[in-house]
Structures are given as structure tokens and as C-alpha cells.
Amino acid sequence: MTLPPKTDDQTLLRRAAGGDTAAEEALVIRYTPLVFAETRNCFRTGWERSDFVQEGMVGLIRAIREYDPDRGAAFPAFASVCIRNGIYAALRRSLSPKNLPLEGYVSLSDRDGDALCELFAGSADSEADRILDRVEAERLVSRLNELASPLEKKVLTAWLRGYSPRETSNALSLSRKTVDNAMSRIRTKAARLLSETQA
């Protein structure tokens, strides 16, 4: 059945809930710009923009199929939440033990020298300037991994993968304070390691 172009969301949602694929498709087309808006600033090493869009589209379709107007939320707000949740679910999967060596040595492959200098800088920029050799950085991070708790290893792995604190919090289902505190402990241990190597 062809739908009038100005059919309102609620009508389309009712029809989609009744199995009308044309109504569902119309909603997907209408809200695809929202998916692009939600993924505009997403970045992850090894991910393309299309990966985020794909996960966002999965969240949008879920929103269409699960929306309940009796709960009081407007559909655009509900769709935004589902799109973001779809992206965060994908980030969580990418940080699962099956996909990352969270209990083993963390990898430096996704971080550049400047980021490693930042990790080992502590409060002294002059110390960071000395960490220029990648082999030395690999050795220091391996030692840091041995000293880190299981939680700190997860946070460190996420950081090395380029995750922001907010993304790490969502991906690992941790509070932002827990992530920040873990990263602070990691930096303290990194600074101690650096000072020991230069003693």
C-alpha cells in the first residue's frame, strides 16, 4: 500500500506495529538523518563511519518495533536513545573478552607516540619527551600491564583503543567516576615506572 508522504509518525508507528512494512520503511527513511546526526562525531580506531551508521540503524529499527506510546515518551526522543544504545552495545561487544585480550598484554598498535608520551608524562612534560623509542614504550606498557588490576587493564585497553572516558564508561558498564579513578591510578603507576627506569 502506498502511504501519503505527510503521514504522521503515530499513524506510521501504528501501521508498522501491525506488520505494515511500507510504514516501517517510511519511518526508517524519515529518521535516517537522525542516525547520521547521532553518529556525526563518533570515532573509533579501526571503525568506519558506516560501521557506526549501521549500528545506529539497527537501533532505529528496534525503536520502531518496540515503541510504546503509552509510556509517554515522544518517538524522536525514544529513537535517539535506541540509536545511541545500539552504538554503545557495539562498543561493548568490541571490548568483550572475546574481542580484546583484556586479561593479557595490552597492545600499542592503535596508539601513536604522542599518546604514549601523554600516558607516561605524569606531571613532568620533560619526562614525556624522553619516551620517544617505541620499543621502550612497548616495554613500559608491558610492565604497566603486569602491575594493573583487572579493572585497570580493561580501562587501559579501552584507552589504547582510543575510547574516551565516556565511551569507556558506556562500553564497560562502569560509572564515569570509576573509569576516571582507574585511569588516575594507571597514570600514577606509569609515572612511577618511568621514574624507576630513569633513576
C-alpha angles and dihedrals in degrees: 000000000000114000124215108253093236096052107142123242096250093055091048092047092051091049092046090051087054092056099265102151092188090059091048091049091050090054092048090053092045094051100037089097087059090056090052090048092051092049098041096103098032116122132169130165109254094017127107122214087249090062091060092044091051092052090045091053090053087054091049093052089048089052091052093049097043102037113127114189090197090071090069101236119129111242096240090056092045091048092051091053093048092048092051091045090052090054093046091048089056090049090050090052090051089054096046118117089250091061102033133039092239094159096042133056116318117235128237093200094104099046129072129220095265092057091049090050088052091053093052096036098090105173097323117081091189090064091053090054089063094058096082101120112089093206090056090047090051090052093049093048091048089053090046089052090055091053097044123098118236090262092048090050090056093048092045091049090051091049092049088051089056099254116155118229090258092050091046090051092053096040095050096035091238130135116259089242091055091051093047092048092049091050090049090054090047091053091048091052091045091052090049091051091049093050091049092053091050097044 
